[in-house]
Amino acid sequence: MNKICNDYIDLIQKNYKGYVDTLIIYGSNIYNVSSSDLDVCLIVNKNGARIKKRLISETINFHKLNKLKVDEEIPFDNKLIYTWNEITYTLNNNPFYQNEKYEIKDIEKTKEFLSSKEMKQRLLLNILTTDHVTIGKSVDKYEKKAFSLIVNTLIKYYNLNNPSYLEILDCMYKNKYTGSEGEMYLGYKRNHQQKEDFLIKKIKEVIK
């Protein structure tokens, strides 16, 4: 990881020990390269409006102090903090399975959708299934369940019969029905070989 990541970890561990159980850093920063912003997720052990507001404020200030882009397209209160209950709920209630059918809708770049519960759940699944660094309490069991959920959703949604890992990988990158990709779809991007190697390894573990 780069210095930006380590500085943020120090900030959280110093000021929020006992509230933040797990810190997950994902995106380009974990490969020790520069990035326009810091992709981070905090898993907390209880809900609390006041401390949540403080965490968001400190994270935004951290971005500004380090001359990072403050990307609020998805609001910080919808992407920065998750409780263990929210994780469990998402994994037990697949957001891509509604009304007895599988559907992966394109992302809508509207304030309403980007602030929605569905968007928060979809982002969580992406965080748990992309290459990342975890500091604190392990999320291994949640990562395995999340990857199984994504792979099995793709198999059902695209009616794949005994698919290869490459077929599934292609379906992670692009919606075969609509043509949407990346942040307009499931969030996986073909922009780093190490990221792709990670996805391939995890897909193989599910379909072995």
CYANA upper distance limits for C-alpha pairs under 8 A (distance plus 0.5 A):
  1 MET  CA      5 CYS  CA      6.70
  1 MET  CA      6 ASN  CA      7.67
  1 MET  CA     29 ASN  CA      6.52
  1 MET  CA     30 ILE  CA      4.83
  1 MET  CA     31 TYR  CA      6.21
  1 MET  CA     32 ASN  CA      5.05
  1 MET  CA     33 VAL  CA      8.38
  2 ASN  CA      6 ASN  CA      7.21
  2 ASN  CA     29 ASN  CA      6.66
  2 ASN  CA     30 ILE  CA      7.25
  2 ASN  CA     31 TYR  CA      7.93
  2 ASN  CA     32 ASN  CA      4.90
  2 ASN  CA     33 VAL  CA      7.11
  2 ASN  CA     34 SER  CA      8.16
  3 LYS  CA      7 ASP  CA      6.56
  4 ILE  CA      8 TYR  CA      6.82
  4 ILE  CA     29 ASN  CA      8.48
  4 ILE  CA     38 LEU  CA      8.46
  4 ILE  CA     66 ASN  CA      8.24
  5 CYS  CA      9 ILE  CA      6.72
  5 CYS  CA     25 ILE  CA      8.00
  5 CYS  CA     29 ASN  CA      7.46
  5 CYS  CA     30 ILE  CA      8.16
  5 CYS  CA     38 LEU  CA      8.03
  6 ASN  CA     10 ASP  CA      6.69
  7 ASP  CA     11 LEU  CA      6.79
  8 TYR  CA     12 ILE  CA      6.83
  8 TYR  CA     62 PHE  CA      8.04
  9 ILE  CA     13 GLN  CA      6.57
  9 ILE  CA     23 LEU  CA      8.12
 10 ASP  CA     14 LYS  CA      6.42
 11 LEU  CA     15 ASN  CA      6.70
 12 ILE  CA     16 TYR  CA      5.84
 12 ILE  CA     17 LYS  CA      7.70
 12 ILE  CA     20 VAL  CA      8.17
 13 GLN  CA     17 LYS  CA      5.81
 13 GLN  CA     20 VAL  CA      8.49
 16 TYR  CA     20 VAL  CA      6.34
 17 LYS  CA     21 ASP  CA      8.11
 19 TYR  CA     44 VAL  CA      6.11
 19 TYR  CA     45 ASN  CA      6.41
 19 TYR  CA     46 LYS  CA      7.77
 20 VAL  CA     42 LEU  CA      6.93
 20 VAL  CA     43 ILE  CA      6.35
 20 VAL  CA     44 VAL  CA      4.92
 20 VAL  CA     45 ASN  CA      7.09
 21 ASP  CA     42 LEU  CA      8.20
 21 ASP  CA     43 ILE  CA      6.31
 21 ASP  CA     44 VAL  CA      5.90
 21 ASP  CA     45 ASN  CA      6.87
 21 ASP  CA    136 GLY  CA      6.39
 21 ASP  CA    137 LYS  CA      6.24
 22 THR  CA     42 LEU  CA      6.39
 22 THR  CA     43 ILE  CA      5.53
 22 THR  CA     44 VAL  CA      7.48
 22 THR  CA    134 THR  CA      7.39
 22 THR  CA    135 ILE  CA      6.20
 22 THR  CA    136 GLY  CA      5.03
 22 THR  CA    137 LYS  CA      5.73
 22 THR  CA    138 SER  CA      7.91
 23 LEU  CA     40 VAL  CA      7.72
 23 LEU  CA     41 CYS  CA      6.44
 23 LEU  CA     42 LEU  CA      5.21
 23 LEU  CA     43 ILE  CA      6.86
 23 LEU  CA    134 THR  CA      6.33
 23 LEU  CA    135 ILE  CA      5.61
 23 LEU  CA    136 GLY  CA      6.92
 24 ILE  CA     40 VAL  CA      6.13
 24 ILE  CA     41 CYS  CA      5.56
 24 ILE  CA     42 LEU  CA      6.82
 24 ILE  CA    132 HIS  CA      7.13
 24 ILE  CA    133 VAL  CA      6.17
 24 ILE  CA    134 THR  CA      5.12
 24 ILE  CA    135 ILE  CA      6.88
 25 ILE  CA     29 ASN  CA      8.29
 25 ILE  CA     30 ILE  CA      7.40
 25 ILE  CA     38 LEU  CA      8.30
 25 ILE  CA     39 ASP  CA      6.39
 25 ILE  CA     40 VAL  CA      5.00
 25 ILE  CA     41 CYS  CA      6.98
 25 ILE  CA    132 HIS  CA      6.12
 25 ILE  CA    133 VAL  CA      5.76
 25 ILE  CA    134 THR  CA      7.12
 26 TYR  CA     30 ILE  CA      6.82
 26 TYR  CA     39 ASP  CA      5.95
 26 TYR  CA     40 VAL  CA      6.66
 26 TYR  CA    127 ILE  CA      7.39
 26 TYR  CA    130 THR  CA      7.87
 26 TYR  CA    131 ASP  CA      6.96
 26 TYR  CA    132 HIS  CA      4.88
 26 TYR  CA    133 VAL  CA      6.99
 27 GLY  CA     38 LEU  CA      8.28
 27 GLY  CA     39 ASP  CA      6.32
 27 GLY  CA    131 ASP  CA      8.10
 27 GLY  CA    132 HIS  CA      7.61
 28 SER  CA     32 ASN  CA      7.91
 28 SER  CA     33 VAL  CA      6.79
 28 SER  CA     34 SER  CA      7.70
 28 SER  CA     35 SER  CA      6.71
 29 ASN  CA     33 VAL  CA      5.99
 29 ASN  CA     34 SER  CA      6.66
 29 ASN  CA     35 SER  CA      6.58
 29 ASN  CA     38 LEU  CA      7.57
 29 ASN  CA     39 ASP  CA      8.30
 30 ILE  CA    132 HIS  CA      7.28
 30 ILE  CA    133 VAL  CA      7.33
 36 SER  CA     68 LEU  CA      6.00
 36 SER  CA     69 LYS  CA      6.02
 37 ASP  CA     63 HIS  CA      7.54
 37 ASP  CA     68 LEU  CA      5.44
 37 ASP  CA     69 LYS  CA      5.56
 37 ASP  CA     70 VAL  CA      7.31
 37 ASP  CA     71 ASP  CA      7.80
 38 LEU  CA     63 HIS  CA      7.98
 38 LEU  CA     68 LEU  CA      7.95
 40 VAL  CA     80 LEU  CA      7.05
 41 CYS  CA     79 LYS  CA      7.50
 41 CYS  CA     80 LEU  CA      5.33
 41 CYS  CA     81 ILE  CA      6.45
 41 CYS  CA     82 TYR  CA      8.00
 41 CYS  CA    127 ILE  CA      8.48
 42 LEU  CA     80 LEU  CA      6.46
 42 LEU  CA     81 ILE  CA      5.35
 42 LEU  CA     82 TYR  CA      6.77
 43 ILE  CA     81 ILE  CA      6.38
 43 ILE  CA     82 TYR  CA      5.39
 43 ILE  CA     83 THR  CA      5.93
 43 ILE  CA     84 TRP  CA      7.23
 44 VAL  CA     81 ILE  CA      7.51
 44 VAL  CA     82 TYR  CA      6.76
 44 VAL  CA     83 THR  CA      5.54
 44 VAL  CA     84 TRP  CA      7.45
 45 ASN  CA     83 THR  CA      6.47
 45 ASN  CA     84 TRP  CA      7.09
 46 LYS  CA     83 THR  CA      6.83
 47 ASN  CA     52 LYS  CA      8.21
 47 ASN  CA     83 THR  CA      7.47
 48 GLY  CA     52 LYS  CA      6.42
 49 ALA  CA     53 LYS  CA      6.59
 50 ARG  CA     54 ARG  CA      6.86
 51 ILE  CA     55 LEU  CA      6.61
 52 LYS  CA     56 ILE  CA      6.75
 52 LYS  CA     81 ILE  CA      8.09
 53 LYS  CA     57 SER  CA      6.65
 54 ARG  CA     58 GLU  CA      6.61
 55 LEU  CA     59 THR  CA      6.61
 56 ILE  CA     60 ILE  CA      6.70
 56 ILE  CA     76 PHE  CA      6.95
 56 ILE  CA     77 ASP  CA      7.50
 56 ILE  CA     80 LEU  CA      7.86
 57 SER  CA     61 ASN  CA      6.65
 58 GLU  CA     62 PHE  CA      6.49
 59 THR  CA     63 HIS  CA      6.89
 60 ILE  CA     64 LYS  CA      6.92
 60 ILE  CA     70 VAL  CA      7.04
 61 ASN  CA     65 LEU  CA      6.56
 62 PHE  CA     66 ASN  CA      6.68
 63 HIS  CA     67 LYS  CA      6.51
 63 HIS  CA     68 LEU  CA      5.19
 63 HIS  CA     69 LYS  CA      7.05
 63 HIS  CA     70 VAL  CA      6.74
 64 LYS  CA     68 LEU  CA      6.32
 64 LYS  CA     69 LYS  CA      7.86
 64 LYS  CA     70 VAL  CA      7.68
 72 GLU  CA     76 PHE  CA      6.73
 73 GLU  CA    111 LYS  CA      8.36
 73 GLU  CA    114 LEU  CA      7.69
 74 ILE  CA     78 ASN  CA      7.10
 74 ILE  CA     79 LYS  CA      7.26
 74 ILE  CA    114 LEU  CA      5.74
 74 ILE  CA    115 SER  CA      6.90
 75 PRO  CA     79 LYS  CA      7.08
 75 PRO  CA    114 LEU  CA      7.92
 75 PRO  CA    115 SER  CA      6.97
 76 PHE  CA     80 LEU  CA      5.84
 77 ASP  CA     81 ILE  CA      7.32
 78 ASN  CA    115 SER  CA      6.60
 78 ASN  CA    116 SER  CA      8.19
 78 ASN  CA    117 LYS  CA      8.43
 78 ASN  CA    119 MET  CA      8.45
 78 ASN  CA    120 LYS  CA      6.16
 79 LYS  CA    120 LYS  CA      6.59
 79 LYS  CA    123 LEU  CA      7.64
 79 LYS  CA    124 LEU  CA      8.35
 82 TYR  CA     86 GLU  CA      6.69
 82 TYR  CA     87 ILE  CA      7.51
 83 THR  CA     87 ILE  CA      7.07
 84 TRP  CA     88 THR  CA      6.73
 85 ASN  CA     89 TYR  CA      6.50
 86 GLU  CA     90 THR  CA      6.65
 87 ILE  CA     91 LEU  CA      6.80
 87 ILE  CA    124 LEU  CA      8.14
 87 ILE  CA    142 TYR  CA      8.28
 88 THR  CA     92 ASN  CA      6.64
 88 THR  CA    142 TYR  CA      8.49
 89 TYR  CA     93 ASN  CA      6.36
 90 THR  CA     94 ASN  CA      6.57
 90 THR  CA     95 PRO  CA      7.51
 90 THR  CA    121 GLN  CA      6.59
 91 LEU  CA    142 TYR  CA      8.29
 91 LEU  CA    145 LYS  CA      7.43
 91 LEU  CA    146 ALA  CA      6.87
 91 LEU  CA    149 LEU  CA      7.92
 93 ASN  CA     97 TYR  CA      8.38
 94 ASN  CA    149 LEU  CA      7.86
 95 PRO  CA    118 GLU  CA      6.97
 95 PRO  CA    121 GLN  CA      7.46
 95 PRO  CA    122 ARG  CA      7.77
 96 PHE  CA    102 TYR  CA      6.06
 96 PHE  CA    103 GLU  CA      5.80
 96 PHE  CA    104 ILE  CA      6.18
 96 PHE  CA    153 THR  CA      7.68
 97 TYR  CA    101 LYS  CA      5.99
 97 TYR  CA    102 TYR  CA      4.98
 97 TYR  CA    103 GLU  CA      6.80
 98 GLN  CA    102 TYR  CA      7.00
 98 GLN  CA    103 GLU  CA      7.92
102 TYR  CA    153 THR  CA      7.30
102 TYR  CA    156 LYS  CA      7.23
102 TYR  CA    157 TYR  CA      5.87
103 GLU  CA    157 TYR  CA      6.79
104 ILE  CA    157 TYR  CA      8.15
104 ILE  CA    185 TYR  CA      8.25
105 LYS  CA    185 TYR  CA      7.85
106 ASP  CA    178 THR  CA      8.36
106 ASP  CA    180 SER  CA      7.18
106 ASP  CA    184 MET  CA      6.26
106 ASP  CA    185 TYR  CA      5.72
107 ILE  CA    113 PHE  CA      8.26
107 ILE  CA    183 GLU  CA      7.87
107 ILE  CA    184 MET  CA      5.23
107 ILE  CA    185 TYR  CA      6.30
108 GLU  CA    113 PHE  CA      6.50
108 GLU  CA    114 LEU  CA      7.74
108 GLU  CA    184 MET  CA      7.91
109 LYS  CA    113 PHE  CA      7.43
109 LYS  CA    114 LEU  CA      7.12
110 THR  CA    114 LEU  CA      6.59
111 LYS  CA    115 SER  CA      6.52
112 GLU  CA    116 SER  CA      6.67
113 PHE  CA    118 GLU  CA      8.23
113 PHE  CA    119 MET  CA      7.09
114 LEU  CA    119 MET  CA      6.19
114 LEU  CA    120 LYS  CA      8.39
115 SER  CA    119 MET  CA      7.22
115 SER  CA    120 LYS  CA      7.97
116 SER  CA    120 LYS  CA      6.99
117 LYS  CA    121 GLN  CA      6.71
118 GLU  CA    122 ARG  CA      6.61
119 MET  CA    123 LEU  CA      6.57
120 LYS  CA    124 LEU  CA      6.71
121 GLN  CA    125 LEU  CA      6.86
122 ARG  CA    126 ASN  CA      6.82
122 ARG  CA    186 LEU  CA      7.93
123 LEU  CA    127 ILE  CA      6.67
123 LEU  CA    187 GLY  CA      8.35
124 LEU  CA    128 LEU  CA      6.72
125 LEU  CA    129 THR  CA      6.68
125 LEU  CA    146 ALA  CA      6.46
125 LEU  CA    147 PHE  CA      8.38
125 LEU  CA    150 ILE  CA      8.31
126 ASN  CA    130 THR  CA      6.55
126 ASN  CA    186 LEU  CA      7.53
126 ASN  CA    187 GLY  CA      7.01
126 ASN  CA    188 TYR  CA      8.05
127 ILE  CA    131 ASP  CA      8.49
127 ILE  CA    132 HIS  CA      8.10
128 LEU  CA    132 HIS  CA      8.49
128 LEU  CA    142 TYR  CA      7.91
128 LEU  CA    143 GLU  CA      5.60
128 LEU  CA    146 ALA  CA      6.97
128 LEU  CA    147 PHE  CA      8.11
129 THR  CA    143 GLU  CA      6.69
129 THR  CA    146 ALA  CA      7.01
129 THR  CA    147 PHE  CA      6.10
129 THR  CA    199 LEU  CA      8.16
130 THR  CA    188 TYR  CA      8.26
130 THR  CA    195 LYS  CA      7.53
130 THR  CA    198 PHE  CA      7.84
130 THR  CA    199 LEU  CA      7.37
131 ASP  CA    195 LYS  CA      6.39
131 ASP  CA    198 PHE  CA      6.68
131 ASP  CA    199 LEU  CA      8.24
134 THR  CA    138 SER  CA      7.81
134 THR  CA    139 VAL  CA      8.41
139 VAL  CA    143 GLU  CA      6.68
140 ASP  CA    144 LYS  CA      6.85
141 LYS  CA    145 LYS  CA      6.85
142 TYR  CA    146 ALA  CA      6.50
143 GLU  CA    147 PHE  CA      6.67
144 LYS  CA    148 SER  CA      6.71
145 LYS  CA    149 LEU  CA      6.61
146 ALA  CA    150 ILE  CA      6.78
147 PHE  CA    151 VAL  CA      6.64
147 PHE  CA    202 LYS  CA      7.71
147 PHE  CA    203 ILE  CA      8.08
147 PHE  CA    206 VAL  CA      8.06
148 SER  CA    152 ASN  CA      6.47
148 SER  CA    206 VAL  CA      6.50
149 LEU  CA    153 THR  CA      6.45
150 ILE  CA    154 LEU  CA      6.78
151 VAL  CA    155 ILE  CA      6.81
151 VAL  CA    168 ILE  CA      7.53
151 VAL  CA    203 ILE  CA      7.60
151 VAL  CA    206 VAL  CA      7.93
152 ASN  CA    156 LYS  CA      6.69
153 THR  CA    157 TYR  CA      6.38
154 LEU  CA    158 TYR  CA      6.40
154 LEU  CA    159 ASN  CA      8.44
154 LEU  CA    160 LEU  CA      8.30
154 LEU  CA    168 ILE  CA      7.55
154 LEU  CA    171 CYS  CA      7.30
154 LEU  CA    172 MET  CA      8.11
155 ILE  CA    159 ASN  CA      6.10
155 ILE  CA    160 LEU  CA      5.37
155 ILE  CA    161 ASN  CA      8.05
155 ILE  CA    163 PRO  CA      8.22
155 ILE  CA    168 ILE  CA      8.08
156 LYS  CA    160 LEU  CA      7.22
163 PRO  CA    167 GLU  CA      6.49
163 PRO  CA    168 ILE  CA      7.24
164 SER  CA    168 ILE  CA      7.09
165 TYR  CA    169 LEU  CA      6.53
165 TYR  CA    200 ILE  CA      7.19
165 TYR  CA    203 ILE  CA      6.56
165 TYR  CA    204 LYS  CA      6.71
165 TYR  CA    207 ILE  CA      8.16
166 LEU  CA    170 ASP  CA      6.62
166 LEU  CA    200 ILE  CA      8.34
167 GLU  CA    171 CYS  CA      6.86
168 ILE  CA    172 MET  CA      6.75
168 ILE  CA    203 ILE  CA      8.09
169 LEU  CA    173 TYR  CA      7.04
169 LEU  CA    199 LEU  CA      7.96
169 LEU  CA    200 ILE  CA      7.58
169 LEU  CA    203 ILE  CA      8.22
170 ASP  CA    174 LYS  CA      6.76
171 CYS  CA    175 ASN  CA      6.68
171 CYS  CA    176 LYS  CA      7.43
172 MET  CA    186 LEU  CA      7.22
172 MET  CA    188 TYR  CA      6.96
173 TYR  CA    181 GLU  CA      6.29
173 TYR  CA    182 GLY  CA      6.69
173 TYR  CA    185 TYR  CA      8.30
173 TYR  CA    186 LEU  CA      7.71
173 TYR  CA    187 GLY  CA      8.19
173 TYR  CA    188 TYR  CA      5.98
173 TYR  CA    189 LYS  CA      6.67
173 TYR  CA    190 ARG  CA      7.81
174 LYS  CA    179 GLY  CA      6.67
174 LYS  CA    180 SER  CA      6.29
174 LYS  CA    181 GLU  CA      5.02
174 LYS  CA    182 GLY  CA      7.60
174 LYS  CA    185 TYR  CA      7.51
175 ASN  CA    179 GLY  CA      5.59
175 ASN  CA    180 SER  CA      5.85
175 ASN  CA    181 GLU  CA      6.92
175 ASN  CA    185 TYR  CA      7.36
176 LYS  CA    180 SER  CA      8.45
180 SER  CA    184 MET  CA      6.37
180 SER  CA    185 TYR  CA      6.17
181 GLU  CA    185 TYR  CA      5.56
181 GLU  CA    186 LEU  CA      7.81
181 GLU  CA    187 GLY  CA      8.00
181 GLU  CA    188 TYR  CA      8.32
181 GLU  CA    189 LYS  CA      8.18
182 GLY  CA    186 LEU  CA      6.56
182 GLY  CA    187 GLY  CA      4.93
182 GLY  CA    188 TYR  CA      5.62
182 GLY  CA    189 LYS  CA      5.59
183 GLU  CA    187 GLY  CA      4.80
183 GLU  CA    188 TYR  CA      7.68
183 GLU  CA    189 LYS  CA      8.39
190 ARG  CA    196 GLU  CA      7.61
191 ASN  CA    195 LYS  CA      8.34
192 HIS  CA    196 GLU  CA      7.05
193 GLN  CA    197 ASP  CA      6.63
194 GLN  CA    198 PHE  CA      6.72
195 LYS  CA    199 LEU  CA      6.94
196 GLU  CA    200 ILE  CA      6.67
197 ASP  CA    201 LYS  CA      6.72
198 PHE  CA    202 LYS  CA      6.84
199 LEU  CA    203 ILE  CA      6.56
200 ILE  CA    204 LYS  CA      6.70
201 LYS  CA    205 GLU  CA      6.95
202 LYS  CA    206 VAL  CA      7.09
203 ILE  CA    207 ILE  CA      6.87
204 LYS  CA    208 LYS  CA      6.09
